[in-house]
Amino acid sequence: MSARPRFAALLVAVATFTAVVLPTASAHQAPGIPRTTVLDGVRLQQTKLRLDRGDQRLRRTLGQLTTRADTWLDKGPWTVVDKPRPAPGGDVHDYLSQAPYWWPSQPGTTDNPWGCPYVQRDGERNPEVDTGTDRQDVEKVFDSTYDLSLAWYYTGERKYAEKAASVLRTWFLDPATRMNPHLNHAQFIPCKYDGRAIGIIDFSQSFTSVLDAIAILDTGAPGWTRQDRSAMRAWNVDFRDWLMNSAFGKEEGAAKNNHGTFYDMQLAALAHATGDRALTRRIVLDARARRIDPQIAADGSQPQELTRTRSWHYSTFALVAHTRLAAVGRHVGVNLWSYEGPDGQSLFKAVDYLLPAASGAAPWPHPDLEFRRYAATDVVHAAADAGDPEARAAVARLEPPPGGDLWELRPAAEQLDSIAG
């Protein structure tokens, strides 16, 4: 046999061996890295690769996530246009919610159906706020799209992506059902205010979950089109601009307590998601002296939150905003975890202040109407991941929230003991 036929035969043999024995590139192709804002996209990809390689512990946690996602498959989609009455002004596309801690002072009558005037009862939620407004529905939009998009990313099951896309399109994009990109009528008080700046927290509590869900779907989810992606970005730009320029947005940004921190976190997240790096960086840098210094004491306590009737809830709640803002900061080269204020204030100290109660080592030494130890679980995880040795030591003693501890699958702090306000 000549050299040329022998060489050709060798090439055929090598090709056959490669096709049969060696895996193709597509068989081990890494999943896309989501361009997330609060969640770490690279970490999500690494977690998915561990799942694909058979990590049994992660698979058990994934089962808890898909159980949550499965509950959304036969629910919704939801829309602002189906509430019993429109927001003040009459546009059914305007979001409407009611102040949660305000109650009628008198029985309703024909002449005074609301029972006005309304009076404040801090920490006590008026059940009226869950009927007749958009508040509960928008929380379902936030929660469902987050759970469903993560479930799709980790499992590849299209049912999760298609449901998430349907929920997002119905609430934000479809001309017949979309929400107008403003919060002019959030947390209204009957007979008193048509809306309040404080109502921005309806979105700033959880809207970053939607931003991350969109980024996950943008990696190639079935049912989520290029047109959807473009339209959703336009909605977010409009909402970002309303937050920056409206009177309500400016008032909420000037708030000195957790409302101001949540506002900064939401605006920074929107700026990042819509490509405004300079605005993102400016907000995160300013948060050091503007939020950490005045809100966290030298011992790590948060004095403003300790005065509340639910001091534990609000201490953990405020740290959800701080830790998410720190997560946004990593995109623009700002490490909020390493910052120390003039009196030694820091995010690490604020989390460490919670550790005795969070780990079950000691009771919470302040009043709280409804103490839930697991409320601190995510913020302790966040501090541990950021390098706090005391938080790391406490992780094994944390109380899992209802439905399980999903931190490894979605490492970004959530408000685990749900209450609005």
MIKERO-942909 format. One line per 10 residues: number of its first residue (from 1); their letters; for each residue x, y, z of C-alpha. Coordinates in nm, 2 decimals. Last residue first. Example, Ala and Ser with C-alpha at 12.3 -4.5 7.8 and 13.67 -1.06 7.14 Angstrom:
<recs>
2	sa	1.37 -0.11 0.71 | 1.23 -0.45 0.78
</recs>
This chain:
<recs>
421	gaisdlqeaa	-4.43 4.84 5.42 | -4.51 4.49 5.32 | -4.44 4.18 5.52 | -4.27 3.86 5.40 | -4.03 3.70 5.63 | -3.76 3.60 5.38 | -3.69 3.93 5.23 | -3.43 3.81 4.97 | -3.06 3.83 4.97 | -2.87 3.72 4.66
411	prlewldggp	-2.71 3.38 4.61 | -2.98 3.22 4.39 | -2.90 2.85 4.36 | -2.66 2.82 4.66 | -2.89 3.04 4.87 | -3.20 2.82 4.83 | -3.25 2.74 5.20 | -3.57 2.55 5.21 | -3.94 2.60 5.14 | -4.00 2.79 5.46
401	ppelravaar	-3.68 2.96 5.56 | -3.38 2.75 5.69 | -3.27 2.84 6.04 | -2.90 2.92 6.05 | -2.67 2.71 6.26 | -2.44 2.59 5.98 | -2.40 2.95 5.86 | -2.28 3.08 6.19 | -1.91 3.01 6.14 | -1.92 3.18 5.80
391	aepdgadaaa	-2.09 3.48 5.96 | -1.81 3.51 6.21 | -1.54 3.47 5.94 | -1.69 3.76 5.73 | -1.55 3.71 5.38 | -1.81 3.83 5.13 | -1.96 3.49 5.11 | -2.02 3.49 5.48 | -2.17 3.83 5.47 | -2.41 3.73 5.20
381	hvvdtaayrr	-2.50 3.41 5.38 | -2.58 3.61 5.69 | -2.80 3.84 5.48 | -2.98 3.53 5.35 | -3.05 3.37 5.69 | -3.16 3.68 5.87 | -3.54 3.63 5.83 | -3.49 3.27 5.95 | -3.53 3.37 6.31 | -3.88 3.49 6.26
371	feldphpwpa	-4.00 3.73 6.54 | -4.36 3.86 6.51 | -4.43 4.17 6.71 | -4.07 4.25 6.78 | -3.92 4.41 7.08 | -3.54 4.42 7.13 | -3.29 4.18 7.28 | -3.32 3.91 7.01 | -3.27 3.58 7.21 | -2.93 3.42 7.22
361	agsaapllyd	-2.74 3.14 7.04 | -3.02 3.07 6.79 | -2.79 3.14 6.50 | -2.98 3.45 6.38 | -3.02 3.57 6.74 | -2.65 3.57 6.82 | -2.56 3.67 6.46 | -2.77 3.99 6.42 | -2.49 4.23 6.54 | -2.26 4.04 6.31
351	vakflsqgdp	-2.47 4.15 6.01 | -2.44 4.52 6.10 | -2.07 4.48 6.18 | -2.00 4.32 5.84 | -2.19 4.60 5.67 | -1.97 4.86 5.83 | -1.95 5.14 6.08 | -1.61 5.19 6.24 | -1.69 5.54 6.37 | -1.57 5.72 6.06
341	geyswlnvgv	-1.72 5.46 5.83 | -1.57 5.13 5.72 | -1.59 5.01 5.36 | -1.47 4.66 5.27 | -1.83 4.52 5.22 | -1.91 4.82 4.99 | -1.66 4.70 4.73 | -1.68 4.93 4.43 | -1.54 4.81 4.10 | -1.84 4.89 3.88
331	hrgvaalrth	-2.00 4.54 3.85 | -1.91 4.46 4.21 | -2.13 4.75 4.32 | -2.45 4.57 4.22 | -2.37 4.31 4.49 | -2.31 4.57 4.75 | -2.64 4.73 4.66 | -2.80 4.38 4.72 | -2.63 4.36 5.06 | -2.75 4.71 5.17
321	avlaftsyhw	-3.10 4.65 5.05 | -3.13 4.32 5.22 | -2.97 4.48 5.52 | -3.27 4.71 5.57 | -3.50 4.40 5.58 | -3.28 4.23 5.84 | -3.31 4.52 6.08 | -3.67 4.58 5.98 | -3.78 4.23 6.06 | -3.59 4.22 6.39
311	srtrtleqpq	-3.73 4.56 6.50 | -4.09 4.48 6.43 | -4.25 4.75 6.64 | -3.99 4.99 6.50 | -3.74 5.18 6.71 | -3.47 4.92 6.64 | -3.49 5.01 6.27 | -3.37 5.37 6.32 | -3.09 5.25 6.55 | -2.94 5.00 6.31
301	sgdaaiqpdi	-2.70 4.81 6.53 | -2.34 4.73 6.42 | -2.17 4.85 6.73 | -2.05 5.17 6.57 | -2.40 5.25 6.45 | -2.54 5.17 6.11 | -2.78 5.41 5.94 | -2.59 5.74 5.93 | -2.25 5.60 5.79 | -2.39 5.32 5.58
291	rraradlvir	-2.64 5.52 5.38 | -2.51 5.86 5.26 | -2.14 5.82 5.34 | -2.10 5.48 5.18 | -2.40 5.50 4.95 | -2.23 5.77 4.75 | -2.00 5.52 4.59 | -2.29 5.29 4.50 | -2.49 5.57 4.34 | -2.20 5.71 4.15
281	rtlardgtah	-2.10 5.37 4.01 | -2.44 5.29 3.88 | -2.48 5.64 3.72 | -2.15 5.60 3.54 | -2.23 5.24 3.43 | -2.55 5.34 3.25 | -2.62 5.02 3.05 | -2.99 4.96 3.11 | -2.93 4.68 3.36 | -2.67 4.88 3.55
271	alaalqmdyf	-2.88 5.19 3.58 | -3.18 4.97 3.68 | -2.97 4.81 3.96 | -2.84 5.15 4.07 | -3.19 5.29 4.08 | -3.32 4.99 4.28 | -3.04 4.99 4.53 | -3.06 5.37 4.58 | -3.43 5.35 4.64 | -3.38 5.05 4.88
261	tghnnkaage	-3.13 5.26 5.08 | -3.36 5.56 5.09 | -3.65 5.36 5.21 | -3.43 5.19 5.46 | -3.39 5.52 5.65 | -3.28 5.87 5.56 | -3.53 5.93 5.28 | -3.39 6.18 5.01 | -3.42 5.92 4.74 | -3.79 5.88 4.82
251	ekgfasnmlw	-3.84 6.25 4.78 | -3.65 6.26 4.45 | -3.85 5.96 4.31 | -4.18 6.11 4.42 | -4.10 6.44 4.25 | -4.01 6.26 3.93 | -3.67 6.28 3.77 | -3.46 5.98 3.88 | -3.74 5.73 3.95 | -3.92 5.83 3.63
241	drfdvnwarm	-3.60 5.79 3.43 | -3.54 5.44 3.56 | -3.90 5.35 3.48 | -3.87 5.48 3.12 | -3.54 5.29 3.08 | -3.69 4.97 3.23 | -3.98 4.99 2.99 | -3.74 5.03 2.70 | -3.53 4.73 2.82 | -3.85 4.52 2.83
231	asrdqrtwgp	-3.94 4.62 2.48 | -3.60 4.52 2.35 | -3.60 4.18 2.53 | -3.95 4.11 2.42 | -3.86 4.19 2.06 | -3.56 3.96 2.08 | -3.80 3.69 2.19 | -3.86 3.50 2.52 | -4.06 3.19 2.44 | -3.76 2.96 2.46
221	agtdliaiad	-3.48 3.10 2.68 | -3.16 3.20 2.51 | -2.94 3.37 2.76 | -3.19 3.66 2.77 | -3.41 3.45 3.00 | -3.14 3.48 3.27 | -3.10 3.86 3.22 | -3.48 3.90 3.24 | -3.50 3.70 3.57 | -3.22 3.92 3.71
211	lvstfsqsfd	-3.41 4.24 3.63 | -3.73 4.08 3.77 | -3.55 3.99 4.09 | -3.43 4.36 4.11 | -3.80 4.44 4.14 | -3.81 4.30 4.49 | -3.82 4.56 4.77 | -3.77 4.85 4.53 | -4.11 4.78 4.37 | -4.35 4.84 4.67
201	iigiargdyk	-4.07 5.06 4.81 | -4.18 5.33 4.56 | -4.49 5.37 4.78 | -4.30 5.60 5.01 | -4.33 5.86 4.74 | -4.70 5.87 4.80 | -5.02 5.83 4.61 | -5.37 5.97 4.58 | -5.33 6.10 4.94 | -5.59 6.16 5.22
191	cpifqahnlh	-5.94 6.04 5.16 | -5.81 5.68 5.12 | -5.43 5.65 5.17 | -5.24 5.58 4.85 | -4.95 5.33 4.88 | -4.85 5.35 4.51 | -5.04 5.59 4.29 | -4.77 5.77 4.10 | -4.56 5.46 4.07 | -4.44 5.49 3.71
181	pnmrtapdlf	-4.38 5.27 3.40 | -4.74 5.23 3.29 | -4.84 4.86 3.35 | -4.92 4.65 3.05 | -5.25 4.47 2.98 | -5.38 4.57 2.64 | -5.05 4.70 2.51 | -4.87 4.38 2.60 | -4.54 4.47 2.75 | -4.51 4.49 3.13
171	wtrlvsaake	-4.76 4.27 3.31 | -4.86 4.04 3.03 | -4.52 4.02 2.87 | -4.35 3.94 3.20 | -4.60 3.66 3.30 | -4.59 3.50 2.95 | -4.21 3.50 2.95 | -4.19 3.34 3.29 | -4.44 3.07 3.17 | -4.24 3.00 2.86
161	aykregtyyw	-3.92 2.98 3.05 | -4.05 2.73 3.30 | -4.22 2.51 3.04 | -3.90 2.51 2.84 | -3.72 2.27 3.08 | -3.35 2.34 3.07 | -3.31 2.23 3.43 | -3.08 2.50 3.58 | -3.17 2.79 3.36 | -3.54 2.70 3.35
151	alsldytsdf	-3.57 2.68 3.72 | -3.40 3.01 3.76 | -3.64 3.17 3.52 | -3.94 3.02 3.69 | -3.84 3.12 4.04 | -3.76 3.48 3.95 | -4.06 3.52 3.72 | -4.29 3.38 3.99 | -4.17 3.60 4.27 | -4.18 3.93 4.09
141	vkevdqrdtg	-4.51 3.87 3.92 | -4.66 3.73 4.24 | -4.55 4.05 4.42 | -4.72 4.25 4.14 | -5.04 4.06 4.20 | -5.04 4.12 4.58 | -5.00 4.50 4.54 | -5.23 4.56 4.25 | -5.53 4.70 4.44 | -5.89 4.59 4.53
131	tdvepnregd	-5.80 4.35 4.80 | -5.47 4.30 4.97 | -5.45 4.65 5.11 | -5.78 4.60 5.29 | -5.62 4.35 5.52 | -5.46 4.64 5.72 | -5.12 4.54 5.83 | -5.01 4.62 6.19 | -4.65 4.72 6.20 | -4.72 5.09 6.27
121	rqvypcgwpn	-5.09 5.17 6.33 | -5.15 5.49 6.13 | -5.49 5.66 6.12 | -5.74 5.70 5.83 | -6.00 5.97 5.85 | -6.22 5.82 5.72 | -6.44 5.52 5.75 | -6.40 5.44 5.38 | -6.77 5.46 5.30 | -6.82 5.80 5.46
111	dttgpqspww	-7.17 5.92 5.36 | -7.31 5.57 5.32 | -7.13 5.46 5.63 | -6.80 5.29 5.71 | -6.71 5.24 6.07 | -6.46 5.49 6.20 | -6.09 5.53 6.24 | -6.01 5.36 5.91 | -5.66 5.20 5.92 | -5.32 5.29 5.78
101	ypaqslydhv	-5.03 5.04 5.81 | -5.04 4.89 5.46 | -5.07 5.21 5.25 | -5.27 5.11 4.95 | -5.15 5.00 4.61 | -5.23 5.11 4.25 | -5.03 5.07 3.93 | -5.16 5.28 3.64 | -5.28 5.08 3.34 | -5.65 5.12 3.45
91	dggpaprpkd	-5.62 5.50 3.39 | -5.89 5.67 3.60 | -5.70 5.96 3.76 | -5.70 5.79 4.10 | -5.61 5.43 4.04 | -5.87 5.21 3.86 | -6.14 5.01 4.03 | -6.20 4.64 4.07 | -5.84 4.55 3.96 | -5.82 4.38 3.62
81	vvtwpgkdlw	-5.60 4.63 3.44 | -5.29 4.59 3.64 | -5.22 4.24 3.50 | -5.15 3.89 3.62 | -5.05 3.58 3.43 | -5.14 3.40 3.64 | -5.13 3.06 3.80 | -5.10 2.70 3.66 | -4.72 2.70 3.62 | -4.66 2.90 3.94
71	tdarttlqgl	-4.67 2.61 4.18 | -4.41 2.42 3.96 | -4.16 2.70 4.02 | -4.17 2.64 4.40 | -4.12 2.27 4.36 | -3.85 2.34 4.11 | -3.66 2.54 4.37 | -3.69 2.27 4.64 | -3.58 2.00 4.39 | -3.29 2.22 4.30
61	trrlrqdgrd	-3.18 2.20 4.66 | -3.18 1.82 4.63 | -2.98 1.85 4.31 | -2.73 2.07 4.48 | -2.66 1.80 4.74 | -2.63 1.54 4.46 | -2.38 1.72 4.25 | -2.43 1.53 3.92 | -2.21 1.69 3.66 | -2.50 1.89 3.52
51	lrlktqqlrv	-2.56 2.03 3.87 | -2.20 2.13 3.91 | -2.22 2.30 3.56 | -2.53 2.48 3.67 | -2.36 2.61 3.98 | -2.07 2.74 3.77 | -2.31 2.92 3.54 | -2.49 3.08 3.83 | -2.15 3.19 3.98 | -2.06 3.36 3.66
41	gdlvttrpig	-2.39 3.54 3.65 | -2.36 3.67 4.01 | -2.71 3.77 4.12 | -2.77 4.14 4.17 | -2.74 4.27 3.82 | -2.74 3.96 3.59 | -2.56 3.94 3.26 | -2.64 3.57 3.24 | -2.34 3.35 3.16 | -2.45 3.10 2.89
31	paqhasatpl	-2.44 2.73 2.96 | -2.10 2.56 2.90 | -2.08 2.33 2.60 | -2.01 1.98 2.72 | -2.20 1.78 2.46 | -2.16 2.06 2.21 | -1.78 2.02 2.20 | -1.82 1.65 2.10 | -1.73 1.38 2.35 | -1.45 1.15 2.25
21	vvatftavav	-1.50 0.78 2.21 | -1.73 0.73 1.91 | -1.67 1.04 1.69 | -1.30 1.06 1.79 | -1.24 0.69 1.72 | -1.41 0.73 1.37 | -1.21 1.04 1.29 | -0.89 0.87 1.40 | -0.97 0.57 1.19 | -1.06 0.78 0.88
11	llaafrpras	-0.73 0.98 0.92 | -0.53 0.66 0.94 | -0.69 0.52 0.63 | -0.60 0.84 0.44 | -0.24 0.81 0.56 | -0.22 0.45 0.45 | -0.37 0.54 0.11 | -0.10 0.82 0.06 | 0.20 0.61 0.18 | 0.14 0.35 -0.09
1	m	0.00 0.00 0.00
</recs>
